[in-house]
Amino acid sequence: MKTTRNLSSCTAVLVGKSATVDGSTMIARNEDAGSGINAKRFIVVKPEDQPKDYISTFNNFRLKLPDKPLRYTETPCADVSDGLWGESGINTDNVAMSSTETEFTNTTMLGLDPLVDDGIGEEAMLTVVLPYIHNAREGVRRLGDLVTKYGTCESNGIAFSDQDEVWYFETVGGHHWAAERIPDDTYVIAPNQTGIQEIDFNDPQHFMFSDDLKEFAEKYHLNKASKGFNFRDIFGEDVQSDHYYNTPRVWYGQKYLNPEIVQDPESRTMPFSRVPSHLVSIEDVAFILSSHYQETEFDPYGKTGTSETRSRYRPIGMNRNQEMHILQIRPDFPADHVAIHWLAEGVNIFNSPVPFFANCLDTPKNFKNTPERTTTESFYWLNKLIAMLADPFFAEHDWDAMTAVSESRKFGFANGRNAVAKADQAFKNVSENDLPEWHTKMNDKIAAVITNNLKDLLHQLVLLRAEKMVPTFEKGGEL
């Protein structure tokens, strides 16, 4: 058997319905692979295409699946030889799932409840959970039961949402877990470390957990606090690398949504959730997930600070970004028109997300077909090419190139917003049975518009870079 390993280290943003500008719930995440390239696809999985038995090519985890799966969106790897890694999606009951955020359990817990090599891992979680749940709370329960029964091969954080609730689920050790319903008026920035803090075992509306979690901690004297049950402190890690790799991401996200609060970027005591100083939009979430410490001395593209400060902390927007999803479940619409799967691919510093109505039957060809070789006919590779060209311009502080990227991102978002607004007006004239096909056509149209915008940006960057090549010579007046 191959050795289990974490292939990605991501950043997640969760927002409750009372904290968003329009009353939506939102769960969002960057998928950051272990290297610069890990090509992704965006597909729709129909019930007839869902397997009856799941056998992981990653670690040989096996599970017989229930009957009657729902249709759902999914963002798997282009190369599935090392596992599917479905990562994100929304099913036809408007339940969203983002799996997963790689986390780390402390050595004491790993010694007492070791990870299970062939247990369920992030590679399988979305595919074996999302098609079989009808609300976010059911998602927590199904995944929790699977972790308890089969064990898990890694420590992870998983997000679930529906129209009313947002939940964050974290595994610790091989068989233990806890989940918290994110308060409706708050948001969460989750890096690669355990986040949930105080658990109230007498509040099942807001907390769920493995049956023996409290007793296990008591039996092995894991809780060092004189009172309370701080899940993060009991089971999580707090190592030196966290203060450079993880906590600064929380700091910057909270700084953006709560600029009035002064905190230390390396602090481990920043709260898991906060009430934002203003209501949160899709654009706010996308900004956080593409951020690189702008307007601070830690910006790797910045002019302030020193070379040491500009490389001190791990940014959220970075070369290992593969895809970013924002899973939005909206209020005030019929059930068959509420869910939008916003999706960006490539490096988030240089892209903008495309809105896809999740109640669809298929995805555009350049999203669902991602070949092994670079091509502008693939949305993933197109975005990666743009990043490769744009990155040195940003390092050089080239104003023309930076403006071209900024304008492309701005109008990409504007086009997406316009498409959603038009669809929100027009869908009322479409029958319920025809909506999935109609949504599919709407998704194709907006994806084509944004793809063409990106090809224009690529062309602009090529023209600008052509003038920057090293072998050059000014023509004399006689030539």
Phi, psi and omega per residue, in radians:
M1 nan 2.460 3.079
K2 -1.239 2.628 3.141
T3 -1.282 2.306 3.114
T4 -1.200 2.590 -3.111
R5 -2.739 2.720 3.068
N6 -1.520 2.139 -3.113
L7 -1.601 -0.230 -3.058
S8 -2.519 2.720 3.068
S9 -2.418 1.920 -2.833
C10 -2.008 -3.114 3.018
T11 -2.307 2.326 -3.134
A12 -2.056 2.618 3.027
V13 -2.287 2.232 3.112
L14 -2.146 2.447 -3.123
V15 -2.420 2.217 3.102
G16 -1.311 2.833 -2.988
K17 -1.149 -0.513 3.131
S18 -1.465 -0.104 3.121
A19 -1.749 -0.077 -3.134
T20 -1.733 2.753 -3.025
V21 -1.202 -0.452 -3.091
D22 -2.086 0.161 3.124
G23 1.446 0.143 3.064
S24 -1.269 2.726 2.797
T25 -1.636 2.579 -3.141
M26 -2.457 2.260 2.903
I27 -2.161 2.364 -2.990
A28 -2.546 2.702 -3.135
R29 -2.855 2.578 2.856
N30 -1.546 2.360 2.894
E31 -1.671 2.009 -3.115
D32 -1.995 1.914 -3.106
A33 -1.286 2.998 3.121
G34 -1.288 -0.139 3.094
S35 -2.460 3.101 -3.045
G36 -1.202 -0.432 -3.094
I37 -2.168 2.163 2.954
N38 -2.653 1.464 -2.918
A39 -1.019 2.457 -3.075
K40 -2.090 2.789 3.052
R41 -2.215 2.859 3.023
F42 -2.257 2.093 -3.027
I43 -2.387 2.916 2.952
V44 -1.954 2.239 3.120
V45 -1.797 2.017 3.128
K46 -1.507 2.729 -3.111
P47 -0.915 -0.683 -3.112
E48 -1.246 -0.267 3.122
D49 -1.678 -0.154 3.134
Q50 -1.295 2.313 -3.125
P51 -1.173 2.708 3.040
K52 -1.452 -0.576 3.111
D53 -2.262 2.299 3.133
Y54 -1.725 2.177 3.071
I55 -2.218 1.978 -3.064
S56 -1.333 2.279 3.006
T57 -1.453 -0.040 3.113
F58 -1.509 -0.897 -3.080
N59 -2.447 0.240 3.081
N60 1.197 0.345 2.986
F61 -1.075 2.368 -3.072
R62 -2.258 2.450 -3.138
L63 -2.710 2.263 2.990
K64 -1.379 2.254 -3.016
L65 -1.705 2.660 -3.140
P66 -1.173 2.902 3.037
D67 -1.391 2.915 3.011
K68 1.024 0.975 3.056
P69 -1.215 2.713 3.048
L70 -1.543 2.766 2.985
R71 -1.274 2.567 -3.117
Y72 -2.744 2.736 3.013
T73 -1.516 2.761 -3.073
E74 -2.783 2.612 3.119
T75 -2.143 1.296 -3.110
P76 -1.394 2.993 3.025
C77 -1.204 2.648 3.052
A78 -1.237 -0.657 3.087
D79 -1.809 1.928 -3.047
V80 -1.747 0.256 -3.129
S81 -1.139 -0.434 3.110
D82 -1.929 0.467 3.099
G83 2.023 2.836 -3.058
L84 -1.459 -0.826 3.120
W85 0.950 1.092 -3.075
G86 -1.081 -0.583 2.911
E87 1.239 -0.952 -3.031
S88 -2.679 2.617 3.085
G89 3.108 2.951 3.096
I90 -2.323 2.317 3.120
N91 -1.674 3.086 -3.030
T92 -1.314 -0.096 2.954
D93 -1.658 0.232 3.068
N94 1.095 0.691 2.984
V95 -1.843 2.264 -3.138
A96 -1.880 2.595 3.115
M97 -2.497 2.334 3.042
S98 -2.161 2.010 -3.076
S99 -2.420 2.078 0.218
T100 -2.701 2.945 3.070
E101 -1.724 1.961 3.130
T102 -1.092 2.264 3.115
E103 -2.303 -3.136 -3.051
F104 -2.424 2.244 3.101
T105 -1.624 2.576 -3.120
N106 -1.229 2.824 -3.016
T107 -1.129 -0.565 3.124
T108 -1.076 -0.842 -3.135
M109 -1.166 -0.671 3.126
L110 -1.144 -0.532 3.073
G111 -1.253 -0.611 -3.106
L112 -1.465 -0.552 -3.134
D113 -2.388 1.374 -3.030
P114 -1.098 2.668 3.017
L115 -1.104 2.701 -3.074
V116 -1.917 2.045 -3.022
D117 -0.947 -0.751 -3.114
D118 -1.846 0.452 3.051
G119 -1.396 3.056 3.135
I120 -1.161 2.384 3.112
G121 -2.273 3.140 -3.090
E122 -1.104 -0.444 3.103
E123 -0.982 -0.596 -3.020
A124 -1.853 -0.337 -2.853
M125 -1.001 -0.850 -3.069
L126 -1.118 -0.733 -3.056
T127 -1.179 -0.556 -3.089
V128 -1.695 -0.029 -3.134
V129 -2.045 -0.948 -2.955
L130 -1.004 -0.697 -3.100
P131 -1.225 -0.101 -2.983
Y132 -2.108 0.247 -3.097
I133 -2.121 2.671 -3.033
H134 -2.117 -0.037 2.975
N135 -2.816 2.962 -3.065
A136 -1.114 -0.687 -3.125
R137 -1.101 -0.662 3.063
E138 -1.095 -0.620 3.098
G139 -1.072 -0.780 3.099
V140 -1.037 -0.806 -3.082
R141 -1.155 -0.768 -3.125
R142 -1.115 -0.833 -3.139
L143 -1.116 -0.708 3.119
G144 -1.054 -0.743 3.116
D145 -1.099 -0.681 3.141
L146 -1.189 -0.731 3.106
V147 -1.104 -0.766 3.141
T148 -1.082 -0.757 -3.045
K149 -1.353 -0.807 -3.009
Y150 -1.794 -0.239 -3.030
G151 1.338 2.923 3.109
T152 -2.206 2.621 -3.097
C153 -1.575 0.031 -3.069
E154 -2.826 2.941 3.079
S155 -1.759 2.272 -3.012
N156 -2.544 2.805 2.945
G157 -2.038 2.347 -3.058
I158 -2.262 2.389 -3.138
A159 -1.903 2.451 3.033
F160 -2.249 2.588 3.041
S161 -2.660 2.714 2.932
D162 -2.391 -2.824 -3.051
Q163 -1.200 -0.372 -3.060
D164 -1.981 -0.558 -2.946
E165 -2.218 2.604 2.983
V166 -2.168 2.250 -3.139
W167 -2.150 2.534 3.015
Y168 -2.130 2.221 -3.016
F169 -2.016 2.281 3.136
E170 -2.268 2.361 3.060
T171 -1.691 2.558 3.046
V172 -2.414 2.250 -3.046
G173 1.191 -2.888 -3.057
G174 -1.392 -0.498 -2.968
H175 -2.357 0.105 -3.048
H176 -1.998 2.675 -3.052
W177 -2.837 2.860 2.996
A178 -2.609 2.700 3.113
A179 -2.441 2.499 3.120
E180 -2.162 2.343 2.956
R181 -1.319 2.106 -3.117
I182 -1.193 2.192 3.125
P183 -0.906 2.438 -3.015
D184 -1.004 -0.509 -3.062
D185 -1.695 0.301 -3.073
T186 -2.208 2.992 3.027
Y187 -2.263 2.869 3.106
V188 -2.328 2.382 2.919
I189 -1.940 2.055 -3.036
A190 -2.078 1.960 3.022
P191 -1.602 -2.712 -3.059
N192 -1.603 1.043 3.077
Q193 -2.734 2.702 -3.132
T194 -1.025 2.375 -3.025
G195 -2.045 -0.680 -3.048
I196 -0.999 2.382 -3.104
Q197 -1.856 -2.016 -3.014
E198 -1.209 2.253 3.101
I199 -1.841 2.287 3.039
D200 -1.768 1.850 -3.072
F201 -1.253 -0.135 3.126
N202 -1.825 0.292 -3.105
D203 -2.239 1.325 -3.089
P204 -1.176 -0.259 3.092
Q205 -1.253 -0.418 -3.066
H206 -2.117 -0.165 -3.140
F207 -2.429 2.413 2.996
M208 -2.306 2.710 -3.029
F209 -2.895 2.825 3.071
S210 -1.093 2.528 -2.926
D211 -0.973 -0.618 -3.043
D212 -1.846 0.323 -3.032
L213 -1.003 -0.890 -3.098
K214 -1.136 -0.783 -3.110
E215 -1.151 -0.647 3.115
F216 -1.075 -0.799 3.126
A217 -1.106 -0.667 3.114
E218 -1.191 -0.762 -3.107
K219 -1.018 -0.717 -3.064
Y220 -1.799 0.235 3.039
H221 0.933 0.883 -3.079
L222 -1.541 -0.394 -3.067
N223 -1.549 1.923 -3.122
K224 -1.472 -0.178 -3.091
A225 -1.407 2.573 3.124
S226 -1.284 -0.399 3.076
K227 -2.631 2.758 3.127
G228 1.473 3.088 -3.137
F229 -2.490 1.552 -3.107
N230 -1.553 1.774 -3.055
F231 -0.992 -0.726 3.133
R232 -1.065 -0.835 -3.082
D233 -1.231 -0.604 -3.067
I234 -1.309 -0.729 -2.976
F235 -2.001 -0.321 -3.068
G236 -1.481 3.084 3.082
E237 -1.776 2.748 2.941
D238 -2.531 1.414 -3.092
V239 -1.878 2.904 -3.046
Q240 -1.012 -0.679 -3.103
S241 -1.112 -0.483 3.106
D242 -1.014 -0.611 -3.044
H243 -1.305 -0.174 3.058
Y244 -1.967 -0.506 -3.034
Y245 -1.703 -0.602 -2.979
N246 -1.971 -1.045 -2.996
T247 -1.067 -0.545 3.101
P248 -1.095 -0.507 3.095
R249 -1.179 -0.718 3.061
V250 -1.079 -0.806 -3.128
W251 -0.970 -0.827 -3.064
Y252 -1.229 -0.698 3.101
G253 -1.095 -0.722 3.109
Q254 -1.263 -0.565 3.070
K255 -1.097 -0.657 -3.129
Y256 -1.223 -0.728 -3.093
L257 -1.592 -0.255 3.066
N258 -2.407 1.170 -3.063
P259 -1.107 -0.303 -3.126
E260 -1.340 -0.214 -3.074
I261 -1.746 2.207 3.137
V262 -1.681 2.194 -3.137
Q263 -2.430 2.865 3.093
D264 -1.567 2.224 -3.140
P265 -1.002 -0.396 -3.087
E266 -1.772 0.158 -3.092
S267 -1.287 2.355 3.058
R268 -1.590 -0.085 -3.049
T269 -1.728 0.125 3.069
M270 -1.071 2.442 -3.052
P271 -1.169 2.639 3.120
F272 -1.102 -0.749 3.141
S273 -2.268 2.663 3.115
R274 -2.436 2.698 2.949
V275 -1.469 2.115 -3.088
P276 -1.235 2.761 3.122
S277 -1.345 -0.278 3.047
H278 -2.543 2.804 3.131
L279 -1.181 2.518 -2.935
V280 -1.694 2.373 3.131
S281 -1.914 2.969 3.002
I282 -0.983 -0.732 -3.139
E283 -1.079 -0.659 3.103
D284 -1.082 -0.792 -3.125
V285 -1.111 -0.765 3.121
A286 -1.100 -0.659 3.104
F287 -1.070 -0.824 -3.132
I288 -1.043 -0.774 -3.069
L289 -1.329 -0.090 3.033
S290 -2.003 0.133 -2.985
S291 -1.379 2.694 3.119
H292 -2.487 0.767 3.093
Y293 1.120 0.686 3.105
Q294 -0.968 2.542 3.105
E295 1.089 0.486 2.988
T296 -2.332 2.964 3.114
E297 -1.301 -0.040 -3.087
F298 -1.736 0.043 -3.115
D299 -1.260 2.078 -3.138
P300 -1.125 -0.336 3.054
Y301 -1.704 0.049 -2.984
G302 -1.367 3.004 3.100
K303 -1.905 -0.241 -3.121
T304 -1.620 3.024 -3.141
G305 1.255 -2.708 -3.112
T306 -2.219 3.019 3.091
S307 -1.062 -0.532 3.119
E308 -1.242 -0.811 -3.120
T309 -1.167 -0.595 -3.110
R310 -1.250 -0.216 3.094
S311 -2.111 0.249 -3.030
R312 -1.288 -0.744 -2.983
Y313 -2.010 2.590 3.100
R314 -1.289 2.073 -3.137
P315 -1.373 2.910 3.076
I316 -1.407 -0.905 3.002
G317 -1.388 2.130 -3.038
M318 -2.783 3.078 -3.049
N319 -1.097 -0.470 -3.073
R320 -1.501 0.027 3.012
N321 -1.042 2.249 3.096
Q322 -1.946 -0.804 3.050
E323 -2.629 2.637 3.046
M324 -2.189 2.253 3.070
H325 -2.122 2.496 2.982
I326 -2.174 1.922 -3.069
L327 -1.707 1.882 -2.988
Q328 -1.930 2.136 3.040
I329 -1.967 1.978 -2.920
R330 -1.670 2.712 2.985
P331 -1.549 3.053 2.901
D332 1.199 0.289 3.036
F333 -2.316 2.746 3.024
P334 -1.045 2.724 -3.023
A335 -0.999 -0.536 -3.076
D336 -1.476 0.171 -3.136
H337 -2.422 0.305 -3.022
V338 -1.643 -0.421 -2.920
A339 -1.714 2.263 3.074
I340 -2.202 2.203 3.077
H341 -1.761 1.627 3.076
W342 -1.318 2.348 -3.053
L343 -2.474 2.253 2.967
A344 -2.130 2.664 3.093
E345 -2.299 2.746 -3.083
G346 1.574 -2.656 -3.110
V347 -1.585 2.132 -2.938
N348 -1.205 -0.306 3.086
I349 -1.073 -0.459 -2.990
F350 -2.038 0.162 -3.054
N351 -2.231 -3.117 3.006
S352 -2.518 2.614 -3.065
P353 -1.373 2.605 3.105
V354 -1.771 2.288 3.115
P355 -1.467 2.201 3.059
F356 -2.087 2.156 2.998
F357 -1.165 2.144 -2.985
A358 -1.245 -0.388 3.114
N359 -1.436 1.201 -3.069
C360 -2.311 2.982 -3.066
L361 -1.855 -0.270 -3.070
D362 -2.835 3.008 3.080
T363 -2.153 2.782 -3.127
P364 -1.040 2.644 -3.058
K365 -1.015 -0.669 -3.081
N366 -1.353 -0.078 3.010
F367 -1.722 -0.686 -3.059
K368 -1.527 -0.321 3.125
N369 -1.931 1.843 3.126
T370 -2.098 1.793 -3.103
P371 -1.303 2.981 -3.127
E372 -1.260 -0.511 -3.082
R373 -1.734 2.633 -3.126
T374 -1.084 2.336 3.080
T375 -2.745 2.501 3.103
T376 -1.287 -0.151 3.109
E377 -1.474 0.014 3.031
S378 -1.916 2.281 -3.113
F379 -1.094 -0.700 3.128
Y380 -1.061 -0.915 -3.074
W381 -1.198 -0.594 3.077
L382 -1.015 -0.793 3.137
N383 -1.192 -0.647 3.090
K384 -1.145 -0.684 3.087
L385 -1.071 -0.783 3.115
I386 -1.026 -0.749 3.136
A387 -1.090 -0.723 -3.127
M388 -1.095 -0.659 3.128
L389 -1.348 -0.666 -3.034
A390 -1.333 -0.587 -3.039
D391 -0.946 -0.874 3.130
P392 -1.138 -0.525 3.060
F393 -1.097 -0.736 3.114
F394 -1.132 -0.700 3.112
A395 -1.122 -0.545 3.117
E396 -1.501 -0.097 -3.058
H397 1.002 0.740 3.124
D398 -1.328 1.962 -3.012
W399 -1.127 -0.716 -3.107
D400 -1.089 -0.806 -3.126
A401 -1.195 -0.744 -3.138
M402 -1.113 -0.645 3.087
T403 -1.173 -0.706 3.128
A404 -1.065 -0.750 3.116
V405 -1.151 -0.790 -3.119
S406 -1.052 -0.784 -3.138
E407 -1.153 -0.679 3.119
S408 -1.107 -0.762 3.128
R409 -1.130 -0.742 -3.116
K410 -1.082 -0.835 -3.096
F411 -1.346 -0.416 2.993
G412 -1.085 -0.818 3.081
F413 -1.115 -0.745 -3.133
A414 -1.084 -0.729 3.103
N415 -1.123 -0.687 3.097
G416 -1.123 -0.773 3.110
R417 -1.083 -0.733 -3.140
N418 -1.105 -0.721 3.141
A419 -1.116 -0.727 3.124
V420 -1.138 -0.774 -3.133
A421 -1.070 -0.747 3.125
K422 -1.151 -0.718 3.135
A423 -1.149 -0.617 3.125
D424 -1.128 -0.458 3.070
Q425 -1.463 -0.673 -2.971
A426 -1.489 -0.434 -3.024
F427 -1.099 -0.405 -3.104
K428 -1.105 -0.370 -3.125
N429 -1.628 0.116 -3.108
V430 -1.948 2.382 3.141
S431 -1.201 2.706 -3.120
E432 -1.000 -0.723 -3.118
N433 -1.167 -0.502 -3.111
D434 -1.557 -0.163 -3.041
L435 -1.063 -0.778 -3.139
P436 -0.977 -0.755 3.111
E437 -1.190 -0.688 3.114
W438 -1.122 -0.763 3.083
H439 -1.043 -0.700 3.137
T440 -1.026 -0.755 3.126
K441 -1.181 -0.709 3.101
M442 -1.090 -0.735 3.117
N443 -1.076 -0.726 3.119
D444 -1.038 -0.750 -3.079
K445 -1.129 -0.847 -3.090
I446 -1.231 -0.604 3.091
A447 -1.103 -0.670 3.125
A448 -1.143 -0.719 3.127
V449 -1.082 -0.845 -3.088
I450 -1.232 -0.615 3.061
T451 -1.055 -0.779 3.123
N452 -1.118 -0.666 3.073
N453 -1.053 -0.714 -3.131
L454 -1.202 -0.627 3.070
K455 -1.137 -0.607 3.039
D456 -1.108 -0.752 3.118
L457 -1.095 -0.769 3.112
L458 -1.002 -0.760 3.135
H459 -1.087 -0.766 3.114
Q460 -1.044 -0.750 -3.112
L461 -1.176 -0.640 3.085
V462 -1.104 -0.775 3.120
L463 -1.063 -0.738 -3.138
L464 -1.197 -0.709 -3.106
R465 -1.225 -0.514 3.128
A466 -1.042 -0.503 3.125
E467 -1.467 -0.060 -3.039
K468 -1.932 0.067 -3.112
M469 -1.114 2.609 -3.067
V470 -1.206 -0.869 3.110
P471 -1.282 1.827 -3.116
T472 -2.629 2.808 3.109
F473 -2.784 2.259 3.130
E474 -1.212 2.350 3.120
K475 -1.209 2.429 3.074
G476 -1.314 2.944 -3.078
G477 -1.163 -0.408 -3.114
E478 -1.477 -0.060 -3.103
L479 -1.772 nan nan
